[in-house]
Amino acid sequence: MKDSSFAEDNIIVEGSDLFIVLDQRKKWLTKAVSGKQFHCHKGFIDYDEIIGKPYGLRVTTNKSATLSIYKPLPSDYLAKLPHSSQIIYSKDAGMILMNTGVVPGSKVIETGTGSGALTSILANYVRNTGHVFTYEIREEAFNTATKNIERLGLESYVTIKNQDASLGFDETDVDAVVLDLGDPCEVISHAYTSLKYSGIIAVFLPTYNQVEKVYTKLREFHFGEIKALELIEREMQLKVNAIRPNTRMIGHTGFLIFARKLYYGEEE
Ligand SMILES: C[S@@+](CC[C@H](N)C(=O)[O-])C[C@H]1O[C@@H](n2cnc3c(N)ncnc32)[C@H](O)[C@@H]1O
């Protein structure tokens, strides 16, 4: 049987992104550059040693430390790229993807862009025929997000606007609008205008009182199928004979509200 580990798209080439892991704490995102070396406090490896070999490779540094070389996942990129704001957590992003029904070809509006974490996750799903239009009011965040999206090679699927979303969106007939910004209530009317019928609005909110405000606003616009939820994640300590939830965990990230735009007939 052919070993799929040697599939062409799984081979490290010049310029490939690498996720290098020493242990649970020390992990790096880097690129394979011929003629150069990767250095850490446990020694170095020559990139030429790994170019031409498959991802998943184990290599030994000149100081006898073992490194694992992985193909980076979206979560690896997001953890390592510069942030100018709190980024969305994977658990919340996953739920947003499931409940917005975003698929390749979807047209999505998002605001605020922040560091571009959620933008990148959405863009990764809508490509190659869909598009994410994202609005960010702060220039610093706009610049960071632009760089992060380019670093991920997703710029063809994203339009970033350094614009105040409370002034409205330029796009119409979108499949989904995703909101993660200080005051989502002030953009819900714009989201309503831009969404196609049956299109989904998803709102990420850190507090209960915001959930109530957004729920009230969504009812004003007669959205259907409104639901609100919170996801709790408990990572496990993986130690033989002592497997249990970690002592420290993410206590709270935020709440999510989803709703769908209804069509009430021509006289609406
Ligand atoms: C928590 S961050 C979003 C993080 C983003 N979801 C991510 O995963 O990287 C909220 C962002 O909304 C932006 N923002 C706040 N009000 C805005 C508005 N009216 N229009 C556009 N962006 C806004 C803030 O500047 C901030 O960068």
The ligand as an SDF file (V2000), in Angstrom:
LIG
                    3D

 27 29  0  0  0  0  0  0  0  0999 V2000
  -12.0720   41.5860   20.2870 C   0  0  0  0  0  0  0  0  0  0  0  0
  -11.5020   42.3580   18.8510 S   0  0  0  0  0  0  0  0  0  0  0  0
  -11.9410   41.2230   17.5740 C   0  0  0  0  0  0  0  0  0  0  0  0
  -11.0120   40.0470   17.5390 C   0  0  0  0  0  0  0  0  0  0  0  0
  -11.1820   39.1800   16.3120 C   0  0  0  0  0  0  0  0  0  0  0  0
  -12.4580   38.4850   16.3200 N   0  0  0  0  0  0  0  0  0  0  0  0
  -10.0400   38.1710   16.2080 C   0  0  0  0  0  0  0  0  0  0  0  0
  -10.3170   36.9490   16.3190 O   0  0  0  0  0  0  0  0  0  0  0  0
   -8.8760   38.5700   15.9960 O   0  0  0  0  0  0  0  0  0  0  0  0
  -12.6780   43.6530   18.5890 C   0  0  0  0  0  0  0  0  0  0  0  0
  -12.2400   44.6210   17.5080 C   0  0  0  0  0  0  0  0  0  0  0  0
  -13.3740   45.3890   17.1170 O   0  0  0  0  0  0  0  0  0  0  0  0
  -12.9120   46.6640   16.7100 C   0  0  0  0  0  0  0  0  0  0  0  0
  -14.0630   47.6010   16.6720 N   0  0  0  0  0  0  0  0  0  0  0  0
  -14.7420   48.1280   17.7300 C   0  0  0  0  0  0  0  0  0  0  0  0
  -15.7470   48.9180   17.2820 N   0  0  0  0  0  0  0  0  0  0  0  0
  -15.7070   48.8850   15.9270 C   0  0  0  0  0  0  0  0  0  0  0  0
  -16.4790   49.4880   14.8870 C   0  0  0  0  0  0  0  0  0  0  0  0
  -17.5110   50.2940   15.1740 N   0  0  0  0  0  0  0  0  0  0  0  0
  -16.1580   49.2320   13.5970 N   0  0  0  0  0  0  0  0  0  0  0  0
  -15.1150   48.4040   13.2990 C   0  0  0  0  0  0  0  0  0  0  0  0
  -14.3440   47.8020   14.2410 N   0  0  0  0  0  0  0  0  0  0  0  0
  -14.6300   48.0300   15.5330 C   0  0  0  0  0  0  0  0  0  0  0  0
  -11.8630   46.9840   17.7880 C   0  0  0  0  0  0  0  0  0  0  0  0
  -10.9800   47.9850   17.3530 O   0  0  0  0  0  0  0  0  0  0  0  0
  -11.1880   45.6270   17.9880 C   0  0  0  0  0  0  0  0  0  0  0  0
  -10.0240   45.4930   17.2000 O   0  0  0  0  0  0  0  0  0  0  0  0
  1  2  1  0
  2  3  1  0
  2 10  1  0
  3  4  1  0
  4  5  1  0
  5  6  1  0
  5  7  1  0
  7  8  2  0
  7  9  1  0
 10 11  1  0
 11 12  1  0
 11 26  1  0
 12 13  1  0
 13 14  1  0
 13 24  1  0
 14 15  1  0
 14 23  1  0
 15 16  2  0
 16 17  1  0
 17 18  1  0
 17 23  2  0
 18 19  1  0
 18 20  2  0
 20 21  1  0
 21 22  2  0
 22 23  1  0
 24 25  1  0
 24 26  1  0
 26 27  1  0
M  CHG  2   2   1   9  -1
M  END
$$$$
